[in-house]
Amino acid sequence: MSERIEVTYEEERWDLLRALRGEAASLMRPLVSIHVDCIAYGSLARGDVKPTSDVDIFIPNPPVPELVEAALEREGVKASEREIVQATPGYAAKGYIYTKERQGYSFPLVSLLPAERDFYSFAGSIYLKQLEADLRVPGVDKRLMLIEPTKRGHVESPIAGREGEVARLLGVDLRIVRERVRTLERRRSVGRTGVYLKYSLEPTEGFGEALHRLSLHRPAVRKRLG
């Protein structure tokens, strides 16, 4: 039987959760208004936030970046920086729009593989309506602890040796659970490694043209573009 620890939140933590979720909702509404699906994920979805928690909004399906940027601009959401990041040669390249420190949007520039999409369910993810309904969902944090929300806070337990159970609970393929365990355990032992590609866009540069130019010199980018 795995060790289960119940964590009770103080009022300060509930206040922080409400504040961060309020920020997330404000970032999501411009996208929902143009019928672009988006999710909040990680501790925002599970509820186990900290002062250092990011407000990350993810668009699962490759959008038209220009439409996204236009929708944000109409609502007064300003980008402080834009990047293209490809974590490893085999992963999908993603666009990032940062609005401030620890806050912004990300989206794939090519279609995600099932395992890449499952990552967000593994961490816990919710849509705007769920966020506004104050719903919290289970997910796994970077310590490889399963976080299960409760009325008073959450219950956490290690997922080692329970990969099948966790996969069923989160509705993801067992392979993604095993892959995330390997990745996070390696990161804990050797530290975070560098990314394959990280490119900062110029103010007038579009994501599409930048990705095309990168693909001319990066076979891994070109391969995922098909």
Steps between C-alpha positions, in 0.01 A plus 500: 500500500652831392538775753222755471545841660212740548592865453270766643519845344520815707282794393808666348538211257132510402540873435802434280313231307207734437734778386698281261186341359357847447808587295464177302133569424586849375759352265266227375193713419645674190573157350161354589336804340645397162418130561857389564513219756749560779584349838662593829717218628726388782454644848235745374283205402580288806494783755839446667635843401799681647616863471737382225227326297477596132178602328538299181220487245537228237325470163492124420427525128738695273333841456555772244748705707399828334137451606606425857722808515227719350246375757738572786579845364130587475460418870806702600717196574853602407788265424830573671684227307431231239697181447509173312619209714561137406595306813662204321545408132201266520259738673264742334618859462285738704434869493513700822348840565606642837288779646697550821729302729357152566199567277416432138380269226643203314379304198633232266610609155440147368245236599579334832563129536260325743775473764572873473134584550471256791770691688248770589246250629780335699574833670130588532316733262172692490306720260368848575151381600651257751727774631208738547305222674788470752566142396833337586627178345762239590843501341866423564751765610875522431575298813312208342228538761136445407299800618132425569295809598284496814270759656772594749797487263635183342630150562838415350663163444798368301422342165797259496371146464146627426548609139203299371266629770610859436457463122142379547419779747633772270369345180839482329700228332719299738797579278478873572508431875809282465667752268435791737634297793822430306535864391439652842717246683784571257451873551524454876824304467684701231313831506309673223671467162494761226235516229565404139374829357413838649445797272381851590283668239558854383212744571379496138569131437220245476508150646438338161783673318738443789415129515548465123840666516607281793388187315742575216796447733354264761415149370308414819274801454450413134418137586216596738366743240461202267 
